[in-house]
Amino acid sequence: MVVCVSANDLDFERCYRAVATRDARFDGQFVTAVRTTGIYCRPSCPAITPKRTNVNFLPTAAAAQQSGYRACRRCLPDAAPGSPLWNTRADLASRAMRLISDGVIERGGVPALADALGYSQRQLTRVLTSELGAGPLALARAHRAHTARLLIQTTRLPMSDIAFAAGFASIRQFNDTVREVFVVSPTTLREESRRRNGDTLPTTNGLLTLRLPYREPFDKAWLEWFLSSHAVPGLELWENDAYTRSLRTPHGYTTIRMSVQPGHVRATLSLQDMRDLAPTVARLRHFLDLDADPVGIDEALDGGMAGSTPLSPGIRVPGSMDGPELLLRTMIGQQISVAAANTHTARLVRTLGESIPGPIPHLFPTPAAIAEHGAEVLTGPTRRIEAIVGAARAIADGDLILHAGRTSAELRRDLLALDGVGPWTADYVTMRLLADPDILLHTDLVVRRGANLLGIDLTDTARWSPWRSYLTMHMWKHALANPAPAPEGAPGARKARTAL
């Protein structure tokens, strides 16, 4: 279903057909720029379909803004789910987009982005302009405009606070950007929202409640099972069909409570620093795989089933909100059950995690804290404890870099270089940290059992590419729905249970 590849390679006919049918599945995958009005829209915009001769299709809102178009205030193209391209592709442009969404430019400018990706600023700008129609500063500016619009229309925050939270350097820059992108002042944008929706904006009281859209279908049961079964006491809470946790953010920490609703995830955020709003939302979307293209993925996988039992529609691959935490928790859980892993992790969190006020009493310990004191807290085989402490030390010393802008091959290589990390752990962490859609955990006992139940040949890897991570989730879910105890002592049996 993905129709846009780069700024220079857009399928006009497929894009126009999506616009003519107002197909919401394509929202976020490209924008429609209408030359006669100077407006850009999402594909499902309810306005009259523009004539073919009057439209141009661009891969990003930043490209449209760079070309002088303003955002449609009726369909709000920036409020659509993000493009699945940034996860399905591993090129420089896609990796840059993931880091821009995490606020790297706001924190360190283009030099920080270029350094994280291992390219010169000049080369990075050239590639992004060619592929996405805009350079890194324009892409970051579009991201700030989206955050500003979101806060203007959904909160009562003063405009000065919104400018600060969205990452603008000054009130003047904030006002100028909003006027240029939306052609009205921030105050007018808020008044328009009040007229449409009524004066129902909630008072913040330190909390922000957001609606994070996703593409249907959505396998809610699978995601809720995953979150609830892995919830670590003191760090996470699953209660009344809602997931709550706290996590470190660039300027402090944030507490999140979220639940899956029809068409969106309802997320309530308690931010210690409002500048962390955009990175927190980006991490939430990544964690819940909200930008996936479920129809395209399901069609590809179902087509390879060749008459077998249909797969569950809309399954997601859970991502990660913190790379070091993901790796260290995965290593703690090696060779033990999920319940035992939660118990061990809870002890580590309780002893070494930073205490914070609120419903979640702790943050996950820093790698430095685990490197220094982990051996005193962790229990189990000495070799495993040493491996966990060694990995924490590598992260703390900067020898191991864990962020979403890395390539799968480089990350997997660095993970395998650690003592105590084998292929399964490296693949599992890579799949979740980078949202890599094409990793098949074929050695996992539960995955293999699910494949046997469905009659799927896991050695025929080309058949399932590039969606092998989603196939892994289907195999896990199917095996769980049809439980059968693994033979005692079977190789990998206890490890496989931990992966779920």
VOPAGU-2260 file (C-alpha; in pm, 1 decimal, decimal comma):
REM VOPAGU-2260
SITE   aa  ch    i         X         Y         Z
SITE  MET   A    0       0,0       0,0       0,0
SITE  VAL   A    1     298,2     235,8      31,5
SITE  VAL   A    2     289,9     462,7    -270,9
SITE  CYS   A    3     567,8     715,0    -218,9
SITE  VAL   A    4     934,7     630,9    -237,7
SITE  SER   A    5    1109,2     966,5    -256,4
SITE  ALA   A    6    1051,1    1321,9    -364,3
SITE  ASN   A    7    1161,7    1224,7    -713,0
SITE  ASP   A    8     978,7     893,7    -738,6
SITE  LEU   A    9     604,2     926,0    -670,5
SITE  ASP   A   10     340,0     716,4    -841,6
SITE  PHE   A   11     101,4     989,2    -957,5
SITE  GLU   A   12    -180,0     755,3   -1063,0
SITE  ARG   A   13    -188,2     561,0    -737,7
SITE  CYS   A   14    -165,2     879,4    -533,0
SITE  TYR   A   15    -444,8    1045,9    -729,8
SITE  ARG   A   16    -665,1     736,6    -701,8
SITE  ALA   A   17    -619,0     744,0    -323,1
SITE  VAL   A   18    -719,6    1112,3    -317,7
SITE  ALA   A   19   -1020,1    1059,5    -549,0
SITE  THR   A   20   -1152,9     783,0    -322,2
SITE  ARG   A   21   -1055,5     969,9      -0,8
SITE  ASP   A   22    -873,7     657,4     115,5
SITE  ALA   A   23    -769,3     721,9     476,8
SITE  ARG   A   24    -522,9     432,2     463,4
SITE  PHE   A   25    -284,5     661,7     274,9
SITE  ASP   A   26    -298,1     948,3     524,7
SITE  GLY   A   27      55,5    1023,9     636,3
SITE  GLN   A   28     215,6     848,4     340,5
SITE  PHE   A   29     210,3    1159,8     122,5
SITE  VAL   A   30      45,2    1501,3     102,1
SITE  THR   A   31    -152,8    1653,8    -181,9
SITE  ALA   A   32     -37,2    2001,2    -282,2
SITE  VAL   A   33    -303,7    2197,4    -474,9
SITE  ARG   A   34    -147,7    2466,9    -690,6
SITE  THR   A   35    -467,9    2670,8    -739,2
SITE  THR   A   36    -530,6    2713,8    -365,5
SITE  GLY   A   37    -176,8    2697,5    -229,1
SITE  ILE   A   38    -294,3    2437,8      26,5
SITE  TYR   A   39    -165,9    2089,4     104,1
SITE  CYS   A   40    -398,2    1817,7     238,7
SITE  ARG   A   41    -404,7    1458,4     351,8
SITE  PRO   A   42    -540,0    1209,2      90,9
SITE  SER   A   43    -870,7    1165,1     274,9
SITE  CYS   A   44    -949,5    1538,1     290,4
SITE  PRO   A   45   -1329,0    1582,8     254,5
SITE  ALA   A   46   -1289,2    1881,3      21,1
SITE  ILE   A   47   -1377,1    1852,0    -347,0
SITE  THR   A   48   -1120,4    1641,7    -531,2
SITE  PRO   A   49    -889,3    1878,3    -720,1
SITE  LYS   A   50    -830,0    1836,8   -1091,1
SITE  ARG   A   51    -531,2    1629,5   -1197,2
SITE  THR   A   52    -368,0    1929,7   -1360,5
SITE  ASN   A   53    -377,6    2125,1   -1036,4
SITE  VAL   A   54    -214,9    1878,3    -796,9
SITE  ASN   A   55     131,0    1764,4    -703,6
SITE  PHE   A   56     217,3    1488,7    -456,7
SITE  LEU   A   57     495,0    1529,6    -200,7
SITE  PRO   A   58     630,6    1282,7      56,9
SITE  THR   A   59     638,0    1517,7     357,0
SITE  ALA   A   60     466,2    1824,0     498,4
SITE  ALA   A   61     807,7    1987,6     512,5
SITE  ALA   A   62     843,7    1951,5     135,0
SITE  ALA   A   63     504,0    2117,9      86,9
SITE  GLN   A   64     592,0    2401,7     323,4
SITE  GLN   A   65     928,5    2442,4     151,3
SITE  SER   A   66     741,3    2485,9    -177,3
SITE  GLY   A   67     520,3    2759,8     -30,2
SITE  TYR   A   68     204,2    2559,7      48,2
SITE  ARG   A   69       8,9    2603,4     371,5
SITE  ALA   A   70    -158,8    2329,1     572,3
SITE  CYS   A   71    -529,0    2263,3     527,0
SITE  ARG   A   72    -708,9    2361,9     846,7
SITE  ARG   A   73    -999,8    2134,0     759,6
SITE  CYS   A   74    -825,8    1796,0     730,7
SITE  LEU   A   75    -514,2    1881,4     940,6
SITE  PRO   A   76    -260,7    1678,3     736,9
SITE  ASP   A   77      -5,6    1691,0    1017,6
SITE  ALA   A   78    -247,0    1502,0    1247,3
SITE  ALA   A   79    -241,0    1187,8    1030,1
SITE  PRO   A   80     -47,0     876,2    1135,4
SITE  GLY   A   81     317,8     892,2    1033,4
SITE  SER   A   82     456,7     733,5     722,5
SITE  PRO   A   83     540,7     362,4     753,2
SITE  LEU   A   84     832,7     428,3     519,8
SITE  TRP   A   85    1054,1     548,9     804,4
SITE  ASN   A   86    1046,0     196,9     951,5
SITE  THR   A   87    1028,0     -17,4     637,9
SITE  ARG   A   88    1326,3     160,2     481,4
SITE  ALA   A   89    1672,6     162,8     635,7
SITE  ASP   A   90    1826,6     434,3     418,6
SITE  LEU   A   91    1975,1     757,8     547,4
SITE  ALA   A   92    1657,8     962,3     495,1
SITE  SER   A   93    1443,4     721,1     695,3
SITE  ARG   A   94    1689,5     695,6     981,9
SITE  ALA   A   95    1717,5    1074,2     989,5
SITE  MET   A   96    1339,4    1110,4    1011,1
SITE  ARG   A   97    1327,1     882,1    1313,2
SITE  LEU   A   98    1585,9    1095,6    1494,4
SITE  ILE   A   99    1425,0    1424,3    1390,6
SITE  SER   A  100    1097,6    1299,8    1541,3
SITE  ASP   A  101    1287,3    1229,4    1863,3
SITE  GLY   A  102    1395,2    1594,9    1878,1
SITE  VAL   A  103    1765,4    1555,7    1802,7
SITE  ILE   A  104    1780,7    1883,1    1606,1
SITE  GLU   A  105    1601,1    2078,0    1880,2
SITE  ARG   A  106    1857,3    1953,9    2132,1
SITE  GLY   A  107    2178,4    1967,7    1930,9
SITE  GLY   A  108    2107,2    2114,5    1590,7
SITE  VAL   A  109    2195,3    1966,4    1253,4
SITE  PRO   A  110    2552,9    1884,5    1372,1
SITE  ALA   A  111    2409,4    1644,4    1633,4
SITE  LEU   A  112    2188,8    1474,7    1372,8
SITE  ALA   A  113    2476,0    1440,3    1126,6
SITE  ASP   A  114    2705,9    1305,2    1396,7
SITE  ALA   A  115    2449,5    1045,0    1510,5
SITE  LEU   A  116    2412,4     923,4    1152,5
SITE  GLY   A  117    2783,1     935,1    1067,8
SITE  TYR   A  118    2754,5    1180,5     776,7
SITE  SER   A  119    2871,8    1534,0     710,9
SITE  GLN   A  120    2610,5    1809,1     742,0
SITE  ARG   A  121    2645,1    1891,1     373,8
SITE  GLN   A  122    2597,6    1532,5     261,6
SITE  LEU   A  123    2302,4    1484,3     497,2
SITE  THR   A  124    2129,0    1797,6     369,6
SITE  ARG   A  125    2181,9    1693,8       9,7
SITE  VAL   A  126    2035,5    1344,9      62,2
SITE  LEU   A  127    1733,1    1463,5     261,6
SITE  THR   A  128    1652,4    1736,0      10,1
SITE  SER   A  129    1672,1    1485,6    -274,8
SITE  GLU   A  130    1472,9    1212,2    -100,8
SITE  LEU   A  131    1220,8    1409,1     105,3
SITE  GLY   A  132    1201,6    1744,0     -67,9
SITE  ALA   A  133    1339,3    1937,5     230,9
SITE  GLY   A  134    1657,3    1964,2     433,4
SITE  PRO   A  135    1695,3    1877,8     803,1
SITE  LEU   A  136    1609,2    2226,4     930,7
SITE  ALA   A  137    1288,8    2238,7     723,6
SITE  LEU   A  138    1190,9    1890,2     840,4
SITE  ALA   A  139    1247,4    1987,9    1203,4
SITE  ARG   A  140    1051,7    2309,0    1150,7
SITE  ALA   A  141     752,9    2113,6    1016,3
SITE  HIS   A  142     774,8    1885,3    1319,8
SITE  ARG   A  143     770,2    2188,3    1553,1
SITE  ALA   A  144     471,5    2333,5    1369,1
SITE  HIS   A  145     280,6    2007,2    1418,8
SITE  THR   A  146     357,7    2005,2    1791,6
SITE  ALA   A  147     254,1    2369,2    1822,9
SITE  ARG   A  148     -75,3    2312,3    1640,2
SITE  LEU   A  149    -149,2    2013,0    1860,7
SITE  LEU   A  150     -99,7    2212,9    2179,0
SITE  ILE   A  151    -284,0    2519,6    2052,6
SITE  GLN   A  152    -595,8    2321,4    1965,6
SITE  THR   A  153    -602,9    2067,4    2248,9
SITE  THR   A  154    -488,1    2258,2    2557,6
SITE  ARG   A  155    -534,2    2589,0    2740,3
SITE  LEU   A  156    -160,4    2642,2    2772,3
SITE  PRO   A  157     -46,1    3003,4    2724,7
SITE  MET   A  158     106,4    3064,4    2382,0
SITE  SER   A  159     444,3    3142,1    2538,5
SITE  ASP   A  160     449,9    2798,1    2702,9
SITE  ILE   A  161     345,4    2632,8    2377,7
SITE  ALA   A  162     627,5    2803,2    2188,2
SITE  PHE   A  163     875,4    2673,4    2444,9
SITE  ALA   A  164     727,8    2323,3    2449,3
SITE  ALA   A  165     726,4    2293,0    2069,5
SITE  GLY   A  166    1096,4    2371,3    2049,9
SITE  PHE   A  167    1091,9    2725,6    1912,2
SITE  ALA   A  168    1378,5    2954,2    2005,6
SITE  SER   A  169    1153,6    3257,9    2055,1
SITE  ILE   A  170     790,7    3371,2    2063,0
SITE  ARG   A  171     849,5    3562,0    1739,6
SITE  GLN   A  172     976,2    3250,0    1561,8
SITE  PHE   A  173     673,5    3058,1    1690,7
SITE  ASN   A  174     427,1    3322,3    1569,7
SITE  ASP   A  175     596,0    3355,2    1230,1
SITE  THR   A  176     601,5    2978,6    1171,5
SITE  VAL   A  177     237,5    2926,4    1268,0
SITE  ARG   A  178     127,5    3213,7    1044,8
SITE  GLU   A  179     332,7    3081,8     753,9
SITE  VAL   A  180     218,6    2719,0     785,4
SITE  PHE   A  181    -148,9    2778,9     875,9
SITE  VAL   A  182    -194,4    3137,6     743,4
SITE  VAL   A  183    -351,7    3251,9    1071,0
SITE  SER   A  184    -215,4    3357,8    1406,7
SITE  PRO   A  185    -191,0    3107,5    1692,2
SITE  THR   A  186    -482,6    3281,8    1865,8
SITE  THR   A  187    -704,3    3248,4    1558,0
SITE  LEU   A  188    -610,4    2881,0    1525,6
SITE  ARG   A  189    -728,6    2821,5    1881,9
SITE  GLU   A  190   -1049,7    3020,6    1830,7
SITE  GLU   A  191   -1132,9    2818,2    1518,5
SITE  SER   A  192   -1090,2    2496,4    1714,2
SITE  ARG   A  193   -1319,1    2623,5    1990,2
SITE  ARG   A  194   -1589,6    2714,0    1737,8
SITE  ARG   A  195   -1575,8    2368,1    1581,0
SITE  ASN   A  196   -1551,6    2163,9    1899,9
SITE  GLY   A  197   -1705,0    2391,4    2160,3
SITE  ASP   A  198   -1519,3    2546,2    2450,8
SITE  THR   A  199   -1426,9    2206,9    2593,0
SITE  LEU   A  200   -1050,9    2240,3    2623,4
SITE  PRO   A  201    -938,1    2075,9    2947,3
SITE  THR   A  202    -735,1    2258,2    3204,9
SITE  THR   A  203    -388,8    2107,2    3199,5
SITE  ASN   A  204    -306,8    2080,6    3572,5
SITE  GLY   A  205      26,2    1942,1    3459,9
SITE  LEU   A  206    -143,0    1679,5    3239,5
SITE  LEU   A  207    -195,2    1662,1    2863,6
SITE  THR   A  208    -442,5    1419,7    2705,5
SITE  LEU   A  209    -379,8    1340,4    2339,5
SITE  ARG   A  210    -537,0    1123,0    2070,7
SITE  LEU   A  211    -271,0     933,9    1876,0
SITE  PRO   A  212    -425,8     807,0    1549,8
SITE  TYR   A  213    -344,0     474,0    1387,5
SITE  ARG   A  214    -443,7     292,0    1070,8
SITE  GLU   A  215    -711,8      27,7    1101,1
SITE  PRO   A  216    -729,7    -263,2    1159,6
SITE  PHE   A  217    -562,9    -286,0    1499,0
SITE  ASP   A  218    -513,8    -609,6    1693,8
SITE  LYS   A  219    -589,0    -461,8    2034,6
SITE  ALA   A  220    -591,7    -796,7    2216,0
SITE  TRP   A  221    -235,8    -883,2    2112,6
SITE  LEU   A  222     -88,5    -548,9    2215,9
SITE  GLU   A  223    -273,5    -545,6    2547,1
SITE  TRP   A  224    -156,6    -898,1    2623,7
SITE  PHE   A  225     201,1    -800,1    2549,3
SITE  LEU   A  226     188,5    -490,1    2769,3
SITE  SER   A  227      11,3    -654,4    3060,3
SITE  SER   A  228     228,0    -967,8    3068,7
SITE  HIS   A  229     554,6    -771,3    3064,8
SITE  ALA   A  230     455,5    -504,8    3319,8
SITE  VAL   A  231     729,6    -480,1    3583,7
SITE  PRO   A  232     602,2    -382,3    3931,9
SITE  GLY   A  233     732,9     -41,0    4034,3
SITE  LEU   A  234     811,1      53,9    3674,1
SITE  GLU   A  235     489,7     -25,5    3484,8
SITE  LEU   A  236     124,8     -78,8    3573,4
SITE  TRP   A  237    -153,3    -254,3    3383,3
SITE  GLU   A  238    -490,0    -167,6    3535,9
SITE  ASN   A  239    -843,4    -122,3    3399,3
SITE  ASP   A  240    -729,7    -184,2    3039,1
SITE  ALA   A  241    -475,2      96,9    3063,3
SITE  TYR   A  242     -94,8      89,2    3067,1
SITE  THR   A  243      98,6     334,1    3285,3
SITE  ARG   A  244     471,8     388,7    3313,5
SITE  SER   A  245     737,1     655,4    3354,2
SITE  LEU   A  246    1043,1     702,1    3137,7
SITE  ARG   A  247    1341,5     929,3    3114,1
SITE  THR   A  248    1318,0    1198,9    2852,9
SITE  PRO   A  249    1584,5    1442,6    2728,3
SITE  HIS   A  250    1499,1    1711,3    2987,2
SITE  GLY   A  251    1369,5    1502,6    3278,0
SITE  TYR   A  252    1103,3    1233,6    3287,0
SITE  THR   A  253     743,9    1176,1    3179,6
SITE  THR   A  254     465,4     961,2    3321,1
SITE  ILE   A  255     232,6     811,3    3060,6
SITE  ARG   A  256    -107,0     647,9    3088,7
SITE  MET   A  257    -251,2     508,9    2767,0
SITE  SER   A  258    -533,8     291,4    2640,9
SITE  VAL   A  259    -636,9     173,3    2295,0
SITE  GLN   A  260    -961,3     326,7    2165,8
SITE  PRO   A  261   -1134,6     287,6    1826,3
SITE  GLY   A  262    -919,0     472,1    1574,0
SITE  HIS   A  263    -671,9     614,4    1824,5
SITE  VAL   A  264    -471,1     560,7    2140,3
SITE  ARG   A  265    -570,7     789,0    2427,8
SITE  ALA   A  266    -254,6     904,4    2604,5
SITE  THR   A  267    -236,8    1120,3    2916,3
SITE  LEU   A  268     108,7    1264,9    2977,5
SITE  SER   A  269     253,1    1420,7    3289,7
SITE  LEU   A  270     562,0    1601,9    3165,5
SITE  GLN   A  271     830,9    1730,2    3396,0
SITE  ASP   A  272     948,2    1956,1    3110,3
SITE  MET   A  273     714,2    2056,7    2826,8
SITE  ARG   A  274    1002,6    2044,4    2577,0
SITE  ASP   A  275     979,2    1665,4    2601,9
SITE  LEU   A  276     630,9    1648,8    2450,5
SITE  ALA   A  277     733,1    1580,8    2089,3
SITE  PRO   A  278     998,7    1317,0    2174,6
SITE  THR   A  279     755,3    1144,8    2410,7
SITE  VAL   A  280     483,0    1126,4    2144,8
SITE  ALA   A  281     734,2     995,3    1890,3
SITE  ARG   A  282     848,0     723,9    2131,3
SITE  LEU   A  283     490,8     627,2    2209,9
SITE  ARG   A  284     406,8     591,1    1841,9
SITE  HIS   A  285     719,4     380,7    1793,0
SITE  PHE   A  286     647,8     169,8    2102,9
SITE  LEU   A  287     293,2      87,9    1988,6
SITE  ASP   A  288     381,0      60,9    1616,4
SITE  LEU   A  289     109,5     314,6    1535,4
SITE  ASP   A  290     251,4     413,0    1196,4
SITE  ALA   A  291     232,0      61,8    1051,5
SITE  ASP   A  292      45,1     -11,3     727,6
SITE  PRO   A  293    -163,6    -309,6     848,5
SITE  VAL   A  294    -363,8    -359,0     530,1
SITE  GLY   A  295     -54,5    -382,5     312,6
SITE  ILE   A  296     124,0    -608,8     562,4
SITE  ASP   A  297    -174,4    -840,1     609,3
SITE  GLU   A  298    -232,4    -870,7     236,1
SITE  ALA   A  299     130,6    -966,8     178,6
SITE  LEU   A  300     137,7   -1225,1     458,3
SITE  ASP   A  301    -204,7   -1371,4     381,2
SITE  GLY   A  302     -97,7   -1405,6      18,0
SITE  GLY   A  303     189,5   -1623,4     126,9
SITE  MET   A  304     -27,7   -1850,5     339,3
SITE  ALA   A  305    -152,0   -2047,0      35,6
SITE  GLY   A  306    -479,9   -2157,2     188,0
SITE  SER   A  307    -363,8   -2192,6     548,2
SITE  THR   A  308    -552,3   -2050,3     845,1
SITE  PRO   A  309    -595,5   -1671,1     800,0
SITE  LEU   A  310    -374,4   -1456,5    1018,7
SITE  SER   A  311    -505,4   -1209,7    1277,1
SITE  PRO   A  312    -563,8    -872,5    1108,5
SITE  GLY   A  313    -380,3    -563,3    1228,7
SITE  ILE   A  314    -114,6    -723,9    1447,9
SITE  ARG   A  315     160,7    -486,4    1564,3
SITE  VAL   A  316     527,4    -535,5    1653,7
SITE  PRO   A  317     585,6    -366,4    1992,2
SITE  GLY   A  318     877,9    -126,8    1975,5
SITE  SER   A  319    1081,6      40,5    2245,7
SITE  MET   A  320    1073,5     369,0    2435,5
SITE  ASP   A  321    1430,3     332,8    2567,7
SITE  GLY   A  322    1710,4     142,1    2397,5
SITE  PRO   A  323    1932,1      67,7    2700,5
SITE  GLU   A  324    1631,4     -50,2    2901,9
SITE  LEU   A  325    1523,1    -282,4    2620,7
SITE  LEU   A  326    1863,3    -448,9    2593,9
SITE  LEU   A  327    1919,6    -488,1    2967,4
SITE  ARG   A  328    1568,3    -621,0    3033,7
SITE  THR   A  329    1606,5    -868,2    2748,1
SITE  MET   A  330    1936,6    -992,3    2890,9
SITE  ILE   A  331    1783,7   -1023,9    3239,1
SITE  GLY   A  332    1507,5   -1238,6    3090,3
SITE  GLN   A  333    1733,3   -1481,7    2905,9
SITE  GLN   A  334    1672,9   -1846,4    2996,0
SITE  ILE   A  335    1392,6   -1771,1    3245,1
SITE  SER   A  336    1016,2   -1721,7    3221,6
SITE  VAL   A  337     844,7   -1388,6    3171,8
SITE  ALA   A  338     717,4   -1389,6    3530,1
SITE  ALA   A  339    1065,4   -1460,7    3667,8
SITE  ALA   A  340    1216,3   -1190,1    3446,4
SITE  ASN   A  341     961,1    -939,1    3579,4
SITE  THR   A  342    1053,3   -1033,7    3936,2
SITE  HIS   A  343    1427,9    -992,1    3876,5
SITE  THR   A  344    1376,3    -662,3    3694,0
SITE  ALA   A  345    1145,6    -531,0    3967,9
SITE  ARG   A  346    1416,6    -594,5    4228,0
SITE  LEU   A  347    1670,0    -406,9    4017,0
SITE  VAL   A  348    1429,3    -115,8    3965,2
SITE  ARG   A  349    1337,6     -99,7    4333,7
SITE  THR   A  350    1701,7     -97,7    4443,4
SITE  LEU   A  351    1877,8     110,2    4178,2
SITE  GLY   A  352    1599,6     303,3    4005,0
SITE  GLU   A  353    1544,1     670,3    4073,0
SITE  SER   A  354    1241,4     735,0    4297,8
SITE  ILE   A  355     979,6     973,9    4156,7
SITE  PRO   A  356     639,1    1096,6    4278,8
SITE  GLY   A  357     317,6     969,0    4125,4
SITE  PRO   A  358     154,1     634,2    4048,7
SITE  ILE   A  359     479,9     483,2    3920,8
SITE  PRO   A  360     740,5     504,6    4196,7
SITE  HIS   A  361    1059,0     444,3    3995,7
SITE  LEU   A  362    1243,3     508,4    3672,1
SITE  PHE   A  363    1446,3     226,1    3520,6
SITE  PRO   A  364    1804,5     241,1    3653,4
SITE  THR   A  365    2061,5     418,6    3441,1
SITE  PRO   A  366    2324,9     204,0    3268,7
SITE  ALA   A  367    2586,0     372,2    3489,9
SITE  ALA   A  368    2401,5     263,9    3807,4
SITE  ILE   A  369    2371,6     -94,6    3684,1
SITE  ALA   A  370    2737,3    -100,0    3577,4
SITE  GLU   A  371    2842,1      13,3    3927,3
SITE  HIS   A  372    2600,6    -175,8    4151,6
SITE  GLY   A  373    2424,5    -434,3    3934,1
SITE  ALA   A  374    2639,4    -722,4    4055,6
SITE  GLU   A  375    2521,9    -652,9    4411,6
SITE  VAL   A  376    2153,1    -669,9    4318,6
SITE  LEU   A  377    2117,4    -919,3    4033,6
SITE  THR   A  378    2088,7   -1287,8    4113,4
SITE  GLY   A  379    2138,1   -1596,8    3902,5
SITE  PRO   A  380    2432,7   -1746,2    3714,4
SITE  THR   A  381    2752,2   -1544,2    3755,3
SITE  ARG   A  382    2815,3   -1540,9    3382,5
SITE  ARG   A  383    2477,6   -1383,2    3310,1
SITE  ILE   A  384    2523,3   -1117,5    3580,0
SITE  GLU   A  385    2865,9   -1029,6    3440,1
SITE  ALA   A  386    2720,6   -1005,5    3090,2
SITE  ILE   A  387    2444,2    -767,8    3202,9
SITE  VAL   A  388    2685,5    -549,3    3399,3
SITE  GLY   A  389    2927,3    -551,2    3104,5
SITE  ALA   A  390    2655,1    -440,5    2862,5
SITE  ALA   A  391    2550,4    -161,6    3100,6
SITE  ARG   A  392    2911,4     -45,4    3124,4
SITE  ALA   A  393    2947,5     -42,7    2744,8
SITE  ILE   A  394    2637,2     176,7    2717,6
SITE  ALA   A  395    2745,6     408,3    3000,1
SITE  ASP   A  396    3094,1     450,4    2850,1
SITE  GLY   A  397    2955,2     526,3    2505,2
SITE  ASP   A  398    3102,0     213,2    2346,1
SITE  LEU   A  399    2755,1      86,1    2254,4
SITE  ILE   A  400    2513,0     330,3    2090,2
SITE  LEU   A  401    2143,5     243,0    2106,9
SITE  HIS   A  402    1915,8     475,9    1912,2
SITE  ALA   A  403    1664,5     447,6    1629,7
SITE  GLY   A  404    1894,7     605,8    1372,2
SITE  ARG   A  405    2124,7     305,6    1342,8
SITE  THR   A  406    2115,1      43,8    1068,9
SITE  SER   A  407    2008,0    -309,3    1155,2
SITE  ALA   A  408    2336,0    -458,2    1034,9
SITE  GLU   A  409    2551,5    -222,3    1242,4
SITE  LEU   A  410    2342,4    -258,7    1555,6
SITE  ARG   A  411    2330,9    -638,1    1530,7
SITE  ARG   A  412    2708,7    -649,1    1483,7
SITE  ASP   A  413    2769,4    -438,3    1794,5
SITE  LEU   A  414    2525,8    -641,1    2002,7
SITE  LEU   A  415    2684,1    -970,7    1903,8
SITE  ALA   A  416    3022,7    -832,1    2010,6
SITE  LEU   A  417    2896,2    -821,8    2372,0
SITE  ASP   A  418    2960,1   -1115,5    2603,4
SITE  GLY   A  419    2638,2   -1303,8    2671,8
SITE  VAL   A  420    2448,4   -1176,4    2366,4
SITE  GLY   A  421    2364,9   -1436,4    2103,8
SITE  PRO   A  422    2181,6   -1415,9    1770,7
SITE  TRP   A  423    1832,2   -1442,7    1924,5
SITE  THR   A  424    1890,2   -1153,2    2166,3
SITE  ALA   A  425    2059,0    -939,4    1899,5
SITE  ASP   A  426    1771,9    -997,0    1655,5
SITE  TYR   A  427    1502,2    -936,8    1917,2
SITE  VAL   A  428    1656,1    -608,0    2033,2
SITE  THR   A  429    1718,5    -493,7    1675,5
SITE  MET   A  430    1360,1    -572,2    1575,8
SITE  ARG   A  431    1211,0    -369,9    1859,0
SITE  LEU   A  432    1461,1     -83,2    1887,1
SITE  LEU   A  433    1463,8      -2,4    1513,9
SITE  ALA   A  434    1108,5    -117,0    1435,1
SITE  ASP   A  435    1272,5    -337,1    1171,3
SITE  PRO   A  436     981,5    -512,2     995,8
SITE  ASP   A  437    1188,8    -792,4     846,5
SITE  ILE   A  438    1342,2    -997,1    1129,6
SITE  LEU   A  439    1228,3   -1355,2    1173,8
SITE  LEU   A  440    1308,8   -1515,7    1510,0
SITE  HIS   A  441    1315,9   -1859,3    1348,1
SITE  THR   A  442    1512,4   -2025,2    1631,6
SITE  ASP   A  443    1255,0   -1933,4    1895,8
SITE  LEU   A  444    1070,2   -2242,6    2015,9
SITE  VAL   A  445     731,0   -2070,1    2040,4
SITE  VAL   A  446     767,0   -1919,2    1693,1
SITE  ARG   A  447     857,0   -2259,8    1550,8
SITE  ARG   A  448     562,3   -2420,9    1724,6
SITE  GLY   A  449     326,1   -2157,3    1587,2
SITE  ALA   A  450     465,3   -2215,8    1240,1
SITE  ASN   A  451     412,6   -2590,9    1271,2
SITE  LEU   A  452      51,9   -2535,9    1379,2
SITE  LEU   A  453     -10,4   -2318,6    1073,8
SITE  GLY   A  454     192,3   -2530,7     833,7
SITE  ILE   A  455     438,5   -2250,2     758,7
SITE  ASP   A  456     790,0   -2318,5     633,6
SITE  LEU   A  457    1012,5   -2073,2     817,3
SITE  THR   A  458    1312,9   -2162,3     601,3
SITE  ASP   A  459    1142,1   -2002,5     300,4
SITE  THR   A  460    1243,1   -1657,7     422,5
SITE  ALA   A  461    1208,0   -1478,0      89,5
SITE  ARG   A  462     840,3   -1567,0      84,5
SITE  TRP   A  463     769,2   -1353,9     392,6
SITE  SER   A  464    1005,3   -1063,8     330,4
SITE  PRO   A  465     991,9    -774,5     410,7
SITE  TRP   A  466     735,2    -847,4     686,2
SITE  ARG   A  467     905,1   -1127,4     880,7
SITE  SER   A  468     884,4    -939,9    1213,7
SITE  TYR   A  469     504,4    -934,9    1179,2
SITE  LEU   A  470     507,3   -1303,2    1088,1
SITE  THR   A  471     699,2   -1363,9    1412,5
SITE  MET   A  472     421,4   -1191,0    1608,0
SITE  HIS   A  473     157,1   -1402,5    1432,7
SITE  MET   A  474     343,7   -1723,6    1518,7
SITE  TRP   A  475     378,3   -1621,5    1882,9
SITE  LYS   A  476      11,6   -1531,8    1909,3
SITE  HIS   A  477    -106,9   -1851,3    1741,9
SITE  ALA   A  478     112,3   -2068,7    1965,3
SITE  LEU   A  479     -18,2   -1890,1    2276,0
SITE  ALA   A  480    -376,5   -1939,9    2163,7
SITE  ASN   A  481    -308,8   -2313,9    2128,9
SITE  PRO   A  482     -90,4   -2393,1    2431,3
SITE  ALA   A  483     101,6   -2715,2    2461,9
SITE  PRO   A  484     384,0   -2760,2    2714,3
SITE  ALA   A  485     728,9   -2793,0    2563,0
SITE  PRO   A  486     921,7   -3106,7    2663,3
SITE  GLU   A  487    1129,4   -3049,5    2970,5
SITE  GLY   A  488    1488,4   -2980,7    2882,8
SITE  ALA   A  489    1414,8   -2898,9    2521,8
SITE  PRO   A  490    1682,4   -2665,7    2383,0
SITE  GLY   A  491    1567,8   -2305,8    2395,9
SITE  ALA   A  492    1234,2   -2386,9    2563,7
SITE  ARG   A  493    1278,7   -2162,5    2866,0
SITE  LYS   A  494    1432,7   -1887,8    2656,7
SITE  ALA   A  495    1144,4   -1894,5    2414,1
SITE  ARG   A  496     892,3   -1837,6    2690,7
SITE  THR   A  497    1087,8   -1530,3    2796,6
SITE  ALA   A  498    1060,5   -1370,5    2454,4
SITE  LEU   A  499     683,7   -1342,7    2468,5
